[in-house]
């Protein structure tokens, strides 16, 4: 019998081995995530390098054929500058290049005409060109850099090489146009693949964080809840890359005719992913309130960690269904189950921080339902109904049986006449037997029978 009894006493060596195993698993997971991130960065680097090389060659060729012989250096430089810009900012980058070149030419020519050429004139021209560009753009960027660089060329080379302004403008036009052409027509990326690669670490990290919060509540470990909070806070960099990917994919489906058929699917996908950023905030709130509730020793019903884990499953399912282009029916069902479990947990009995935890969980459920395409009112109504069903399953509402007393209807006039006639007949019979005159019953004007003798 003693051999069948489980050994509940663990040695320090076993505890150290468990901690070491968890640390190794955590390092392995982080290494795998870092490897996937490096692979995605390598793929993006290869694509941008191929696009830049192709754009530079085409820009140089077109400039030589269209603008005549000469060193058209700025055409391939402008094309490479357009391609090398972050995905999602290339169209804006091209317009900034053109605007910066034009502004630098105008300011440089005007000041050179008024002040002449020289060392201090060059410095003054560049300073005024950059100041003007900053006033126009409001911040640094391609516009400011091109305005300053073009002003330098105008101030230094225009006196010895007349006619520099027009080739500079045409080079900018050719380079920018070729860059946009390569990105949009010749070598467009798959917008959904770009968004999916950026969304995978966000959705996976959010779901893993929710699972960590659920495990911390089940084990009543406030330190684990705090670690889950730190894990969720580490998603900011992934969210930033996701926003950049959404901007780039939106640029591709707008500019590339080969990707126009992806517009509707992209917009549905993007609309759902925008809600993940707010959902991360609610998940962090769940982790904070879980740690506080555990630190204060509040009761944690078993349905509460189950509801949070079900929300994590719904996040994973949303990413899978959006990537496959399916209707997120399973996501809605999992979220509804999460809200129902939250209602059960509240009905089982929670205290102040537990009540706030249930409230945040229901809000997160509603946000995820909105990510599937529901408007706020329908999402709130669905979550409210599911939570109410969970509460009713634990605490059925008391329904008192109201029995109203039967109301006695007023007797009709004929019934009253018959009743009075019967009374008069009985009185007359008693009067005859006693030798008294009979009492005649007649209805008075007030509707009440008289009591006096006739």
Secondary structure, DSSP 8 states (H G I E B T S, - for coil): -TTTS------HHHHHHHHHHHHHHHHHHHHHHHHHHHHHHHHHHHHHHHHHHHHHHHHHHHHHHHH-SS--HHHHHHHHHHHHS-TT-HHHHHHHHHHHHHHHHHHHHHHHHHH-SSHHHHHHHHHHHHHHHHHHHSS-SHHHHHHHHHHHHHHHHTTTSSSHHHHHHHHHHHHHHHHHHIIIIIS---HHHHHHHHHHHHHHHHHHHHHHHHHHHHHT-HHHHHHHHHHHHTTHHHHHHHHHHHHHHHHHHHH-GGGGGGHHHHHHHHHHHHHHHHHHHHHHHHHHHHHHHHHTT----HHHHHHHHHHHHHHHHHHHHHHHT---HHHHHHHHHHHHHHHHHHHH---HHHHHHHHHHHHHHHHHHHHTT--HHHHHHHHHHHHHHHHHHHS-----------------HHHHHHHHHHHHHHHHHHHHHHT-------B-TTSSB--S--
